Amino acid sequence: INIGLFETARQNLIAAESAYRTAINLDPTQSAGYVNLADLYRGLQRDDEGFTLLTEAVSRLPDDAAINHALGLALIRRSQPGEALRYLKIGAERAPESARYTYVYAVAQNSAGESDAAINTLREGLELHPNNADLLFASATMLRDAGDASAALAFAKRLQAILPDDQTVGSLVESLQSENQ
């Protein structure tokens, strides 16, 4: 994996592909080889190969959070958001320590019209990651969009306490304060 990362950084992509393939062959139970190779393929406009790789990987390692998350993202790129939710959910559930997986899953839920479920996913994520800026921002904006400006403002103020100099956050707080008046 490290050789693959090194070769990718050097833009020696043939060597990187070979290194990731070797990593998969040496230990097919480690997700990093699959995920990094699929990402390399995506960067090379070979997303179909990456998708096939991730589909095979999830059949080998159905409970692996990183592989499920990567397959969910690949399905979103393939305009299959309904199917993507299934894998993004597994990724988020299997890796609750990853605020990023929770955030991506919630955004996908919201994009699929499941805003109540998305807000619940964000709240659960914030129980584990109370100061995560992405989760707080998404909570504030989704609650605002759902018509709950008061709850949105509470999340925006929490975010502002973490990022006091962020102009986007300041604007969000101001906007929500004026909605609450």
C-alpha positions in Angstrom: 0.0 0.0 0.0 2.8 2.4 0.9 4.6 1.7 -2.3 1.3 2.4 -4.2 0.8 5.7 -2.3 4.4 6.7 -3.0 4.2 5.8 -6.7 0.8 7.7 -7.0 2.4 10.8 -5.4 5.2 10.5 -8.0 2.6 10.2 -10.8 4.1 6.8 -11.7 0.6 5.4 -12.0 1.5 2.1 -13.7 3.8 1.2 -10.8 1.1 2.4 -8.3 -1.5 0.1 -10.0 0.9 -2.8 -9.8 1.7 -2.1 -6.1 -2.0 -2.0 -5.2 -2.7 -5.2 -7.1 0.2 -6.8 -5.3 -1.2 -5.6 -1.9 -4.5 -7.2 -2.8 -2.9 -10.5 -3.8 -0.8 -10.6 -0.6 -3.7 -9.8 1.7 -7.1 -9.8 0.2 -8.7 -9.1 3.6 -7.2 -5.5 3.8 -9.5 -2.9 2.3 -6.8 -0.3 1.6 -5.6 -2.0 -1.6 -9.1 -2.2 -3.1 -10.1 1.4 -2.1 -6.8 3.0 -3.3 -6.8 1.1 -6.5 -10.4 2.0 -7.2 -9.6 5.6 -6.4 -6.6 5.4 -8.8 -8.9 4.1 -11.5 -11.4 6.9 -10.9 -8.6 9.4 -11.3 -7.6 7.7 -14.6 -11.2 7.9 -15.9 -11.5 4.1 -15.5 -14.3 4.3 -13.0 -16.0 1.2 -14.5 -12.9 -0.9 -13.5 -13.0 0.7 -10.0 -16.6 -0.1 -9.7 -16.1 -3.8 -10.7 -13.2 -4.0 -8.2 -15.2 -2.6 -5.4 -18.2 -4.9 -6.2 -15.8 -7.9 -6.0 -14.3 -6.5 -2.8 -17.6 -6.1 -1.0 -18.5 -9.6 -1.9 -15.3 -10.8 -0.2 -15.5 -8.3 2.7 -19.2 -7.5 3.1 -18.7 -5.8 6.6 -15.7 -3.6 5.7 -16.6 0.0 6.2 -14.1 1.5 3.8 -15.1 -0.7 0.9 -18.8 -0.2 1.5 -18.3 3.6 1.7 -16.2 3.6 -1.5 -18.8 1.5 -3.3 -21.5 3.8 -2.2 -19.6 6.8 -3.6 -19.0 4.9 -6.9 -22.8 4.2 -7.1 -23.5 7.9 -6.6 -21.2 8.7 -9.5 -23.1 6.1 -11.5 -26.4 8.0 -10.7 -27.7 5.2 -8.5 -28.4 7.0 -5.3 -30.9 4.5 -3.9 -28.4 1.7 -4.2 -25.7 3.9 -2.9 -27.5 4.5 0.4 -27.4 0.9 1.2 -23.6 0.8 1.1 -23.0 4.2 2.6 -25.2 3.2 5.6 -23.1 0.0 6.1 -19.9 2.1 5.9 -21.2 4.6 8.5 -22.6 1.9 10.8 -19.4 -0.2 10.7 -17.1 2.8 11.3 -18.9 5.1 13.8 -15.5 6.6 14.6 -15.5 8.1 11.1 -17.4 11.4 11.2 -16.8 11.6 7.4 -18.7 8.4 6.6 -21.6 9.6 8.8 -21.6 13.0 7.1 -21.5 11.5 3.6 -24.3 9.1 4.4 -26.5 11.9 5.8 -25.9 14.1 2.8 -26.9 11.2 0.5 -30.0 10.6 2.6 -31.0 14.2 2.3 -30.3 14.3 -1.4 -32.6 11.2 -1.8 -35.4 13.1 -0.1 -35.0 11.5 3.3 -34.4 14.7 5.2 -35.7 13.5 8.6 -33.5 10.4 8.4 -30.6 12.5 7.4 -31.1 14.8 10.4 -31.3 11.8 12.7 -28.1 10.4 11.2 -26.4 13.7 11.9 -27.6 13.8 15.4 -26.3 10.3 16.1 -23.0 11.3 14.5 -22.8 14.4 16.7 -23.2 12.3 19.8 -19.8 10.7 18.9 -18.3 13.8 17.3 -19.8 16.8 19.0 -17.4 19.3 17.6 -17.2 18.0 14.0 -17.6 21.1 11.7 -19.1 19.1 8.8 -21.7 17.5 10.9 -22.6 20.7 12.6 -22.8 22.7 9.4 -25.0 20.0 7.7 -27.2 19.9 10.8 -27.7 23.6 10.7 -28.4 23.8 6.9 -30.7 20.7 6.8 -32.7 21.9 9.8 -33.0 25.4 8.2 -34.2 23.8 5.0 -36.7 21.7 6.9 -38.1 24.9 8.4 -36.7 24.6 11.9 -34.7 27.8 12.1 -34.5 27.7 15.9 -32.8 24.3 16.0 -30.7 25.2 13.0 -29.5 28.3 14.9 -28.4 26.2 17.9 -26.2 24.1 15.6 -24.8 27.1 13.8 -23.9 28.8 17.0 -22.1 25.6 18.2 -20.2 25.7 14.9 -19.4 29.4 15.3 -17.9 28.7 18.7 -15.5 26.2 16.9 -14.8 28.4 13.9 -15.3 32.0 15.1 -13.5 33.6 12.1 -15.3 31.6 9.4 -17.3 34.1 7.3 -19.6 31.5 5.9 -20.5 30.3 9.4 -21.0 33.9 10.5 -23.3 34.6 7.6 -25.3 31.4 8.4 -25.7 32.5 12.0 -26.8 36.0 11.0 -29.3 34.6 8.5 -30.7 32.2 11.1 -30.9 34.9 13.7 -32.9 37.1 11.4 -35.3 34.2 10.6 -35.8 33.6 14.3 -36.9 37.2 15.0 
